[in-house]
Amino acid sequence: MPARYEFRVSGRLSERAQGAFVDMAVHDAPPETVISGEVVDDAHLHGVLAQIQNLGLHVVSVLQVAAATELAERRAAPPSAPADPVPNDGAR
């Protein structure tokens, strides 16, 4: 099942380096650059990490993040009902 990932690398990427991530969104978040997108499986994840390494980039963090559709579904879902209060029978 695909998952959304966010790769943070140090510094700004050149246009050439940005172009290496064709299936990903790349944006500056000084002092880092964020590369994000869908990763379909472990092989794809390792491929993205290998690309980052091949470009000589320093990985700051790798996070699996909720996809926009998951966030929308969570917001649309009714709030959970509060738990039933525990009856207080006075015994301890």
N, C-alpha and C positions, 0 to 999 in steps of 0.2 A: 504494500500500500504506500503510495507516495506521501512524503512528509515535507513540510516547508522548513528550510534551514536558513540561518543567517550566519555568514562567515565574516568576522571583522578582522581586517589586516591593518598593519601600521602604515601610516602615510597616505599619500594620494597616488592613484594609479595613472599611468600614462594612457593615452588613447589606445595604443597597441595592447597594453595589458588588459584594459577594459574590454577590448574586442575579443579577448580569449574566452570570455564568459558569455557566449551567445545565447544561452538559455536562461540567463540570470539577469536580475536587475542589479546595477552597480550605482551607488551614490556616495558622495562624500559626507562624512560625519567627523569633521576635524577633531582630533588629529588622526583619525582613522578613515578607512573606506569600508563600506558595508556591501557585501555581495550576497544577494538573497534570491531564493527561488525554490522550486519544487525539486526534490531529490527522489527518484523513483525506487532506489534500492541501495543496498550497501556498496555494490560495485560502483554505482553512480557517485555516491558520497566519497568513496576513495578516489575516484577519478577527479572530482573537484579539488580535493585536498592535494592530489598529485599535481594538478595544474597550478595551484597556488605555490607549491614547492618549486616547480619547474621555472616559475617566473621570479623566484628568489624573494617572495614576499614573506613577511613575518606574521604568523597567525596570532591574533590577540585572543580571539574566542570563537567557538563554534557552538551555536545554539539551535536546538530544534524548537521552532515556534509554531503557535497555532495558525492555521491557514485562515484567511479572511472569511471563508464560508463557515468554518468552525466558530469563529468569533460571532458572526451574525446569528448562527443557530443558538448559541449560548444567550445572546441578548434577547432573542425572540421567545425563548423558553420561559414559561411561567416560573416565578420564584418558588423555591422549595417550601413546602409547608413546614412550619416550625414543629419541632418534636413535641409529642404529647408530654405535658408536664408530669413529673413523677408525683404520684399521690403522697401527701404527707400524712401518715397515720400517727405521727407523734412518737413512733418507736425508733429507737436507735440501736 
